[in-house]
């Protein structure tokens, strides 16, 4: 298995290019299926307000907006976090696996601050971070 170590911050274009190469940004059909699974798993339905953390190209945010959700997508910017408390936060194939421990702590503090006390949060990690005892299934 080929491994890459990323030593720069996520805001840099080089780190973002590595993620785009790794993930490939699936098309509309795959995105629709992912949103179906997210709704089923978390038990949410529109017209909730949704914060799509690390929205990247906005594919999940756009699909949810088409379904009637009030969606805000952010990526490497926290300007929207001060505007509202959200009912559901989606971080699907987010870049958590590329972040340092310091960046992760800051990131989750911002997410927590943006959510209502009863809100639900669905994270799905992307990237090379390996957990002890867990085998990677992504072939690179």
PAPALO-963104 format. One record per atom (N, C-alpha, C): residue in three letters; atom name; x, y, z. Coordinates in steps of 0.05 Angstrom, whole numbers, plus 5000, padded with zeros to 4 digits. Example, Ala and Ser with C-alpha at 12.3 -4.5 7.8 and 13.67 -1.06 7.14 Angstrom:
BEGIN
+------+------+------+------+------+
: rest : atom :   xx :   yy :   zz :
+------+------+------+------+------+
:  ALA :    N : 5264 : 4886 : 5156 :
:  ALA :   CA : 5246 : 4910 : 5156 :
:  ALA :    C : 5264 : 4934 : 5156 :
:  SER :    N : 5257 : 4955 : 5142 :
:  SER :   CA : 5273 : 4979 : 5143 :
:  SER :    C : 5258 : 5001 : 5157 :
+------+------+------+------+------+
//
This chain:
BEGIN
+------+------+------+------+------+
: rest : atom :   xx :   yy :   zz :
+------+------+------+------+------+
:  UNK :    N : 5017 : 4976 : 5000 :
:  UNK :   CA : 5000 : 5000 : 5000 :
:  UNK :    C : 5018 : 5025 : 5000 :
:  UNK :    N : 5013 : 5042 : 4981 :
:  UNK :   CA : 5027 : 5067 : 4979 :
:  UNK :    C : 5015 : 5088 : 4999 :
:  UNK :    N : 5032 : 5101 : 5015 :
:  UNK :   CA : 5022 : 5121 : 5034 :
:  UNK :    C : 5035 : 5147 : 5028 :
:  UNK :    N : 5019 : 5168 : 5032 :
:  UNK :   CA : 5029 : 5195 : 5030 :
:  UNK :    C : 5027 : 5209 : 5057 :
:  UNK :    N : 5046 : 5224 : 5064 :
:  UNK :   CA : 5045 : 5240 : 5088 :
:  UNK :    C : 5041 : 5269 : 5080 :
:  UNK :    N : 5021 : 5282 : 5089 :
:  UNK :   CA : 5015 : 5310 : 5082 :
:  UNK :    C : 5024 : 5327 : 5106 :
:  UNK :    N : 5041 : 5345 : 5101 :
:  UNK :   CA : 5052 : 5362 : 5122 :
:  UNK :    C : 5044 : 5391 : 5120 :
:  UNK :    N : 5025 : 5397 : 5103 :
:  UNK :   CA : 5016 : 5425 : 5099 :
:  UNK :    C : 4987 : 5427 : 5109 :
:  UNK :    N : 4978 : 5451 : 5112 :
:  UNK :   CA : 4951 : 5456 : 5121 :
:  UNK :    C : 4931 : 5452 : 5098 :
:  UNK :    N : 4907 : 5444 : 5106 :
:  UNK :   CA : 4886 : 5438 : 5086 :
:  UNK :    C : 4880 : 5461 : 5068 :
:  UNK :    N : 4883 : 5486 : 5076 :
:  UNK :   CA : 4876 : 5509 : 5060 :
:  UNK :    C : 4893 : 5510 : 5035 :
:  UNK :    N : 4915 : 5498 : 5034 :
:  UNK :   CA : 4933 : 5499 : 5010 :
:  UNK :    C : 4922 : 5484 : 4987 :
:  UNK :    N : 4927 : 5494 : 4963 :
:  UNK :   CA : 4916 : 5481 : 4938 :
:  UNK :    C : 4929 : 5453 : 4934 :
:  UNK :    N : 4953 : 5449 : 4943 :
:  UNK :   CA : 4966 : 5423 : 4939 :
:  UNK :    C : 4951 : 5401 : 4955 :
:  UNK :    N : 4944 : 5407 : 4979 :
:  UNK :   CA : 4929 : 5387 : 4996 :
:  UNK :    C : 4902 : 5382 : 4983 :
:  UNK :    N : 4889 : 5402 : 4974 :
:  UNK :   CA : 4863 : 5398 : 4961 :
:  UNK :    C : 4864 : 5382 : 4936 :
:  UNK :    N : 4886 : 5385 : 4920 :
:  UNK :   CA : 4890 : 5370 : 4896 :
:  UNK :    C : 4894 : 5340 : 4903 :
:  UNK :    N : 4908 : 5334 : 4924 :
:  UNK :   CA : 4912 : 5307 : 4933 :
:  UNK :    C : 4885 : 5294 : 4940 :
:  UNK :    N : 4869 : 5309 : 4954 :
:  UNK :   CA : 4842 : 5298 : 4961 :
:  UNK :    C : 4825 : 5293 : 4936 :
:  UNK :    N : 4825 : 5312 : 4918 :
:  UNK :   CA : 4809 : 5309 : 4893 :
:  UNK :    C : 4819 : 5284 : 4878 :
:  UNK :    N : 4845 : 5280 : 4877 :
:  UNK :   CA : 4856 : 5256 : 4864 :
:  UNK :    C : 4847 : 5231 : 4878 :
:  UNK :    N : 4847 : 5231 : 4904 :
:  UNK :   CA : 4841 : 5207 : 4921 :
:  UNK :    C : 4811 : 5201 : 4919 :
:  UNK :    N : 4794 : 5221 : 4921 :
:  UNK :   CA : 4765 : 5217 : 4923 :
:  UNK :    C : 4752 : 5215 : 4895 :
:  UNK :    N : 4759 : 5232 : 4877 :
:  UNK :   CA : 4748 : 5231 : 4850 :
:  UNK :    C : 4721 : 5244 : 4847 :
:  UNK :    N : 4709 : 5255 : 4869 :
:  UNK :   CA : 4683 : 5268 : 4868 :
:  UNK :    C : 4663 : 5254 : 4851 :
:  UNK :    N : 4649 : 5233 : 4862 :
:  UNK :   CA : 4629 : 5218 : 4847 :
:  UNK :    C : 4607 : 5235 : 4835 :
:  UNK :    N : 4593 : 5225 : 4815 :
:  UNK :   CA : 4572 : 5239 : 4801 :
:  UNK :    C : 4546 : 5241 : 4815 :
:  UNK :    N : 4526 : 5251 : 4801 :
:  UNK :   CA : 4499 : 5257 : 4812 :
:  UNK :    C : 4485 : 5233 : 4823 :
:  UNK :    N : 4486 : 5210 : 4809 :
:  UNK :   CA : 4473 : 5186 : 4819 :
:  UNK :    C : 4485 : 5176 : 4845 :
:  UNK :    N : 4511 : 5175 : 4847 :
:  UNK :   CA : 4524 : 5166 : 4872 :
:  UNK :    C : 4518 : 5186 : 4894 :
:  UNK :    N : 4518 : 5212 : 4888 :
:  UNK :   CA : 4513 : 5232 : 4908 :
:  UNK :    C : 4484 : 5229 : 4919 :
:  UNK :    N : 4465 : 5225 : 4901 :
:  UNK :   CA : 4437 : 5221 : 4909 :
:  UNK :    C : 4435 : 5197 : 4928 :
:  UNK :    N : 4448 : 5175 : 4921 :
:  UNK :   CA : 4448 : 5151 : 4938 :
:  UNK :    C : 4460 : 5156 : 4965 :
:  UNK :    N : 4482 : 5172 : 4966 :
:  UNK :   CA : 4494 : 5178 : 4992 :
:  UNK :    C : 4475 : 5195 : 5009 :
:  UNK :    N : 4461 : 5214 : 4997 :
:  UNK :   CA : 4442 : 5230 : 5012 :
:  UNK :    C : 4419 : 5212 : 5022 :
:  UNK :    N : 4409 : 5194 : 5005 :
:  UNK :   CA : 4389 : 5175 : 5014 :
:  UNK :    C : 4398 : 5160 : 5039 :
:  UNK :    N : 4422 : 5150 : 5038 :
:  UNK :   CA : 4433 : 5135 : 5061 :
:  UNK :    C : 4436 : 5152 : 5085 :
:  UNK :    N : 4445 : 5177 : 5081 :
:  UNK :   CA : 4448 : 5196 : 5104 :
:  UNK :    C : 4421 : 5201 : 5117 :
:  UNK :    N : 4401 : 5206 : 5101 :
:  UNK :   CA : 4374 : 5212 : 5112 :
:  UNK :    C : 4364 : 5187 : 5127 :
:  UNK :    N : 4368 : 5164 : 5117 :
:  UNK :   CA : 4359 : 5139 : 5130 :
:  UNK :    C : 4374 : 5134 : 5156 :
:  UNK :    N : 4400 : 5138 : 5155 :
:  UNK :   CA : 4417 : 5132 : 5178 :
:  UNK :    C : 4411 : 5152 : 5201 :
:  UNK :    N : 4409 : 5177 : 5195 :
:  UNK :   CA : 4405 : 5197 : 5216 :
:  UNK :    C : 4376 : 5202 : 5222 :
:  UNK :    N : 4358 : 5195 : 5204 :
:  UNK :   CA : 4329 : 5199 : 5208 :
:  UNK :    C : 4320 : 5227 : 5205 :
:  UNK :    N : 4331 : 5241 : 5185 :
:  UNK :   CA : 4323 : 5269 : 5180 :
:  UNK :    C : 4308 : 5271 : 5154 :
:  UNK :    N : 4291 : 5292 : 5153 :
:  UNK :   CA : 4276 : 5298 : 5129 :
:  UNK :    C : 4273 : 5328 : 5127 :
:  UNK :    N : 4271 : 5338 : 5103 :
:  UNK :   CA : 4267 : 5367 : 5099 :
:  UNK :    C : 4242 : 5375 : 5113 :
:  UNK :    N : 4240 : 5400 : 5122 :
:  UNK :   CA : 4255 : 5424 : 5115 :
:  UNK :    C : 4275 : 5432 : 5136 :
:  UNK :    N : 4291 : 5415 : 5146 :
:  UNK :   CA : 4312 : 5422 : 5166 :
:  UNK :    C : 4333 : 5441 : 5154 :
:  UNK :    N : 4346 : 5455 : 5172 :
:  UNK :   CA : 4370 : 5471 : 5163 :
:  UNK :    C : 4394 : 5453 : 5165 :
:  UNK :    N : 4410 : 5452 : 5145 :
:  UNK :   CA : 4434 : 5434 : 5144 :
:  UNK :    C : 4459 : 5450 : 5139 :
:  UNK :    N : 4479 : 5444 : 5154 :
:  UNK :   CA : 4506 : 5456 : 5150 :
:  UNK :    C : 4523 : 5434 : 5138 :
:  UNK :    N : 4532 : 5436 : 5113 :
:  UNK :   CA : 4550 : 5417 : 5100 :
:  UNK :    C : 4578 : 5426 : 5105 :
:  UNK :    N : 4592 : 5414 : 5124 :
:  UNK :   CA : 4619 : 5422 : 5132 :
:  UNK :    C : 4638 : 5409 : 5112 :
:  UNK :    N : 4656 : 5426 : 5101 :
:  UNK :   CA : 4675 : 5416 : 5081 :
:  UNK :    C : 4661 : 5408 : 5056 :
:  UNK :    N : 4643 : 5425 : 5046 :
:  UNK :   CA : 4626 : 5418 : 5023 :
:  UNK :    C : 4640 : 5414 : 4997 :
:  UNK :    N : 4665 : 5422 : 4995 :
:  UNK :   CA : 4680 : 5417 : 4970 :
:  UNK :    C : 4665 : 5429 : 4946 :
:  UNK :    N : 4658 : 5411 : 4928 :
:  UNK :   CA : 4644 : 5420 : 4903 :
:  UNK :    C : 4614 : 5426 : 4909 :
:  UNK :    N : 4605 : 5420 : 4932 :
:  UNK :   CA : 4577 : 5426 : 4940 :
:  UNK :    C : 4557 : 5405 : 4930 :
:  UNK :    N : 4567 : 5381 : 4923 :
:  UNK :   CA : 4548 : 5362 : 4911 :
:  UNK :    C : 4527 : 5352 : 4931 :
:  UNK :    N : 4535 : 5347 : 4956 :
:  UNK :   CA : 4515 : 5339 : 4976 :
:  UNK :    C : 4496 : 5362 : 4983 :
:  UNK :    N : 4508 : 5386 : 4986 :
:  UNK :   CA : 4491 : 5409 : 4993 :
:  UNK :    C : 4471 : 5414 : 4971 :
:  UNK :    N : 4479 : 5413 : 4946 :
:  UNK :   CA : 4460 : 5418 : 4924 :
:  UNK :    C : 4438 : 5397 : 4923 :
:  UNK :    N : 4445 : 5372 : 4927 :
:  UNK :   CA : 4425 : 5350 : 4927 :
:  UNK :    C : 4405 : 5354 : 4950 :
:  UNK :    N : 4415 : 5361 : 4974 :
:  UNK :   CA : 4397 : 5365 : 4996 :
:  UNK :    C : 4379 : 5390 : 4992 :
:  UNK :    N : 4390 : 5411 : 4980 :
:  UNK :   CA : 4374 : 5435 : 4974 :
:  UNK :    C : 4352 : 5428 : 4954 :
:  UNK :    N : 4357 : 5411 : 4935 :
:  UNK :   CA : 4337 : 5403 : 4916 :
:  UNK :    C : 4315 : 5386 : 4929 :
:  UNK :    N : 4321 : 5374 : 4952 :
:  UNK :   CA : 4301 : 5358 : 4966 :
:  UNK :    C : 4286 : 5375 : 4987 :
:  UNK :    N : 4292 : 5401 : 4988 :
:  UNK :   CA : 4277 : 5419 : 5005 :
:  UNK :    C : 4290 : 5427 : 5031 :
:  UNK :    N : 4315 : 5418 : 5036 :
:  UNK :   CA : 4330 : 5427 : 5059 :
:  UNK :    C : 4340 : 5455 : 5055 :
:  UNK :    N : 4343 : 5470 : 5077 :
:  UNK :   CA : 4356 : 5496 : 5076 :
:  UNK :    C : 4385 : 5491 : 5082 :
:  UNK :    N : 4402 : 5492 : 5062 :
:  UNK :   CA : 4430 : 5483 : 5064 :
:  UNK :    C : 4450 : 5506 : 5062 :
:  UNK :    N : 4470 : 5505 : 5079 :
:  UNK :   CA : 4493 : 5522 : 5076 :
:  UNK :    C : 4517 : 5504 : 5074 :
:  UNK :    N : 4533 : 5508 : 5054 :
:  UNK :   CA : 4558 : 5493 : 5051 :
:  UNK :    C : 4582 : 5511 : 5057 :
:  UNK :    N : 4600 : 5500 : 5073 :
:  UNK :   CA : 4625 : 5515 : 5078 :
:  UNK :    C : 4649 : 5497 : 5072 :
:  UNK :    N : 4670 : 5510 : 5066 :
:  UNK :   CA : 4695 : 5495 : 5061 :
:  UNK :    C : 4718 : 5514 : 5067 :
:  UNK :    N : 4733 : 5507 : 5088 :
:  UNK :   CA : 4756 : 5522 : 5097 :
:  UNK :    C : 4749 : 5551 : 5103 :
:  UNK :    N : 4725 : 5556 : 5112 :
:  UNK :   CA : 4717 : 5583 : 5120 :
:  UNK :    C : 4696 : 5579 : 5142 :
:  UNK :    N : 4698 : 5596 : 5162 :
:  UNK :   CA : 4679 : 5594 : 5184 :
:  UNK :    C : 4660 : 5617 : 5186 :
:  UNK :    N : 4658 : 5633 : 5165 :
:  UNK :   CA : 4641 : 5657 : 5165 :
:  UNK :    C : 4611 : 5650 : 5170 :
:  UNK :    N : 4602 : 5627 : 5160 :
:  UNK :   CA : 4574 : 5620 : 5164 :
:  UNK :    C : 4568 : 5610 : 5192 :
:  UNK :    N : 4588 : 5600 : 5206 :
:  UNK :   CA : 4583 : 5588 : 5232 :
:  UNK :    C : 4571 : 5608 : 5253 :
:  UNK :    N : 4577 : 5633 : 5250 :
:  UNK :   CA : 4567 : 5653 : 5268 :
:  UNK :    C : 4538 : 5661 : 5262 :
:  UNK :    N : 4527 : 5654 : 5239 :
:  UNK :   CA : 4501 : 5663 : 5231 :
:  UNK :    C : 4477 : 5647 : 5243 :
:  UNK :    N : 4481 : 5621 : 5247 :
:  UNK :   CA : 4458 : 5605 : 5256 :
:  UNK :    C : 4467 : 5579 : 5270 :
:  UNK :    N : 4448 : 5568 : 5285 :
:  UNK :   CA : 4452 : 5542 : 5296 :
:  UNK :    C : 4437 : 5522 : 5278 :
:  UNK :    N : 4450 : 5500 : 5272 :
:  UNK :   CA : 4439 : 5481 : 5253 :
:  UNK :    C : 4428 : 5456 : 5266 :
:  UNK :    N : 4409 : 5443 : 5252 :
:  UNK :   CA : 4395 : 5419 : 5262 :
:  UNK :    C : 4411 : 5394 : 5255 :
:  UNK :    N : 4425 : 5395 : 5233 :
:  UNK :   CA : 4440 : 5371 : 5224 :
:  UNK :    C : 4464 : 5380 : 5209 :
:  UNK :    N : 4487 : 5369 : 5216 :
:  UNK :   CA : 4512 : 5376 : 5202 :
:  UNK :    C : 4523 : 5351 : 5189 :
:  UNK :    N : 4528 : 5353 : 5163 :
:  UNK :   CA : 4539 : 5331 : 5147 :
:  UNK :    C : 4568 : 5337 : 5140 :
:  UNK :    N : 4585 : 5319 : 5145 :
:  UNK :   CA : 4613 : 5321 : 5137 :
:  UNK :    C : 4619 : 5295 : 5122 :
:  UNK :    N : 4609 : 5293 : 5098 :
:  UNK :   CA : 4611 : 5268 : 5083 :
:  UNK :    C : 4637 : 5268 : 5066 :
:  UNK :    N : 4653 : 5248 : 5070 :
:  UNK :   CA : 4679 : 5245 : 5058 :
:  UNK :    C : 4695 : 5271 : 5062 :
:  UNK :    N : 4692 : 5280 : 5086 :
:  UNK :   CA : 4706 : 5305 : 5094 :
:  UNK :    C : 4736 : 5299 : 5096 :
:  UNK :    N : 4752 : 5319 : 5098 :
:  UNK :   CA : 4781 : 5317 : 5097 :
:  UNK :    C : 4793 : 5312 : 5125 :
:  UNK :    N : 4778 : 5301 : 5143 :
:  UNK :   CA : 4787 : 5295 : 5170 :
:  UNK :    C : 4813 : 5279 : 5170 :
:  UNK :    N : 4815 : 5260 : 5152 :
:  UNK :   CA : 4838 : 5243 : 5151 :
:  UNK :    C : 4864 : 5258 : 5143 :
:  UNK :    N : 4861 : 5281 : 5132 :
:  UNK :   CA : 4885 : 5297 : 5123 :
:  UNK :    C : 4894 : 5317 : 5144 :
:  UNK :    N : 4878 : 5321 : 5166 :
:  UNK :   CA : 4883 : 5342 : 5185 :
:  UNK :    C : 4901 : 5333 : 5207 :
:  UNK :    N : 4917 : 5352 : 5217 :
:  UNK :   CA : 4934 : 5346 : 5241 :
:  UNK :    C : 4916 : 5345 : 5265 :
:  UNK :    N : 4926 : 5335 : 5288 :
:  UNK :   CA : 4911 : 5334 : 5312 :
:  UNK :    C : 4901 : 5362 : 5321 :
:  UNK :    N : 4919 : 5382 : 5317 :
:  UNK :   CA : 4911 : 5410 : 5324 :
:  UNK :    C : 4888 : 5420 : 5307 :
:  UNK :    N : 4890 : 5415 : 5280 :
:  UNK :   CA : 4869 : 5423 : 5262 :
:  UNK :    C : 4843 : 5409 : 5269 :
:  UNK :    N : 4844 : 5383 : 5275 :
:  UNK :   CA : 4820 : 5368 : 5282 :
:  UNK :    C : 4806 : 5380 : 5307 :
:  UNK :    N : 4822 : 5386 : 5327 :
:  UNK :   CA : 4810 : 5398 : 5351 :
:  UNK :    C : 4796 : 5425 : 5345 :
:  UNK :    N : 4809 : 5442 : 5329 :
:  UNK :   CA : 4797 : 5467 : 5322 :
:  UNK :    C : 4772 : 5463 : 5305 :
:  UNK :    N : 4774 : 5445 : 5287 :
:  UNK :   CA : 4752 : 5439 : 5268 :
:  UNK :    C : 4727 : 5430 : 5284 :
:  UNK :    N : 4730 : 5410 : 5302 :
:  UNK :   CA : 4707 : 5400 : 5317 :
:  UNK :    C : 4696 : 5420 : 5337 :
:  UNK :    N : 4713 : 5438 : 5347 :
:  UNK :   CA : 4703 : 5460 : 5364 :
:  UNK :    C : 4685 : 5478 : 5348 :
:  UNK :    N : 4692 : 5484 : 5324 :
:  UNK :   CA : 4675 : 5501 : 5307 :
:  UNK :    C : 4649 : 5488 : 5299 :
:  UNK :    N : 4651 : 5462 : 5293 :
:  UNK :   CA : 4626 : 5447 : 5286 :
:  UNK :    C : 4608 : 5447 : 5310 :
:  UNK :    N : 4618 : 5441 : 5334 :
:  UNK :   CA : 4602 : 5440 : 5358 :
:  UNK :    C : 4588 : 5467 : 5363 :
:  UNK :    N : 4603 : 5488 : 5359 :
:  UNK :   CA : 4592 : 5515 : 5364 :
:  UNK :    C : 4570 : 5522 : 5344 :
:  UNK :    N : 4569 : 5509 : 5321 :
:  UNK :   CA : 4549 : 5515 : 5301 :
:  UNK :    C : 4523 : 5500 : 5304 :
:  UNK :    N : 4523 : 5480 : 5321 :
:  UNK :   CA : 4499 : 5462 : 5323 :
:  UNK :    C : 4482 : 5469 : 5347 :
:  UNK :    N : 4456 : 5464 : 5344 :
:  UNK :   CA : 4437 : 5465 : 5366 :
:  UNK :    C : 4443 : 5443 : 5386 :
:  UNK :    N : 4435 : 5445 : 5411 :
:  UNK :   CA : 4440 : 5423 : 5430 :
:  UNK :    C : 4428 : 5396 : 5422 :
:  UNK :    N : 4406 : 5396 : 5408 :
:  UNK :   CA : 4393 : 5371 : 5399 :
:  UNK :    C : 4401 : 5363 : 5371 :
:  UNK :    N : 4420 : 5377 : 5359 :
:  UNK :   CA : 4428 : 5371 : 5331 :
:  UNK :    C : 4442 : 5344 : 5328 :
:  UNK :    N : 4441 : 5334 : 5304 :
:  UNK :   CA : 4455 : 5309 : 5297 :
:  UNK :    C : 4479 : 5316 : 5279 :
:  UNK :    N : 4500 : 5300 : 5281 :
:  UNK :   CA : 4524 : 5305 : 5265 :
:  UNK :    C : 4532 : 5278 : 5253 :
:  UNK :    N : 4535 : 5278 : 5226 :
:  UNK :   CA : 4543 : 5253 : 5212 :
:  UNK :    C : 4570 : 5258 : 5199 :
:  UNK :    N : 4592 : 5248 : 5211 :
:  UNK :   CA : 4618 : 5251 : 5197 :
:  UNK :    C : 4624 : 5225 : 5182 :
:  UNK :    N : 4637 : 5229 : 5159 :
:  UNK :   CA : 4648 : 5206 : 5144 :
:  UNK :    C : 4675 : 5215 : 5134 :
:  UNK :    N : 4696 : 5203 : 5144 :
:  UNK :   CA : 4723 : 5212 : 5140 :
:  UNK :    C : 4733 : 5204 : 5112 :
:  UNK :    N : 4750 : 5221 : 5101 :
:  UNK :   CA : 4765 : 5215 : 5077 :
:  UNK :    C : 4794 : 5220 : 5084 :
:  UNK :    N : 4811 : 5205 : 5071 :
:  UNK :   CA : 4839 : 5209 : 5074 :
:  UNK :    C : 4854 : 5186 : 5086 :
:  UNK :    N : 4879 : 5189 : 5089 :
:  UNK :   CA : 4897 : 5167 : 5096 :
:  UNK :    C : 4899 : 5161 : 5126 :
:  UNK :    N : 4887 : 5176 : 5143 :
:  UNK :   CA : 4891 : 5172 : 5172 :
:  UNK :    C : 4882 : 5144 : 5179 :
:  UNK :    N : 4899 : 5129 : 5191 :
:  UNK :   CA : 4893 : 5102 : 5199 :
:  UNK :    C : 4889 : 5100 : 5229 :
:  UNK :    N : 4869 : 5086 : 5238 :
:  UNK :   CA : 4864 : 5082 : 5266 :
:  UNK :    C : 4876 : 5056 : 5275 :
:  UNK :    N : 4886 : 5055 : 5300 :
:  UNK :   CA : 4898 : 5030 : 5310 :
:  UNK :    C : 4879 : 5006 : 5307 :
:  UNK :    N : 4889 : 4985 : 5296 :
:  UNK :   CA : 4872 : 4961 : 5293 :
:  UNK :    C : 4853 : 4961 : 5270 :
:  UNK :    N : 4852 : 4982 : 5254 :
:  UNK :   CA : 4833 : 4984 : 5232 :
:  UNK :    C : 4849 : 4983 : 5206 :
:  UNK :    N : 4842 : 4965 : 5189 :
:  UNK :   CA : 4855 : 4962 : 5163 :
:  UNK :    C : 4842 : 4982 : 5143 :
:  UNK :    N : 4858 : 4994 : 5126 :
:  UNK :   CA : 4848 : 5012 : 5105 :
:  UNK :    C : 4837 : 4994 : 5082 :
:  UNK :    N : 4814 : 5002 : 5071 :
:  UNK :   CA : 4803 : 4988 : 5049 :
:  UNK :    C : 4807 : 5003 : 5023 :
:  UNK :    N : 4817 : 5027 : 5024 :
:  UNK :   CA : 4821 : 5043 : 5000 :
:  UNK :    C : 4848 : 5036 : 4988 :
:  UNK :    N : 4847 : 5028 : 4963 :
:  UNK :   CA : 4872 : 5021 : 4948 :
:  UNK :    C : 4883 : 5046 : 4934 :
:  UNK :    N : 4908 : 5052 : 4939 :
:  UNK :   CA : 4921 : 5075 : 4926 :
:  UNK :    C : 4944 : 5066 : 4909 :
+------+------+------+------+------+
//
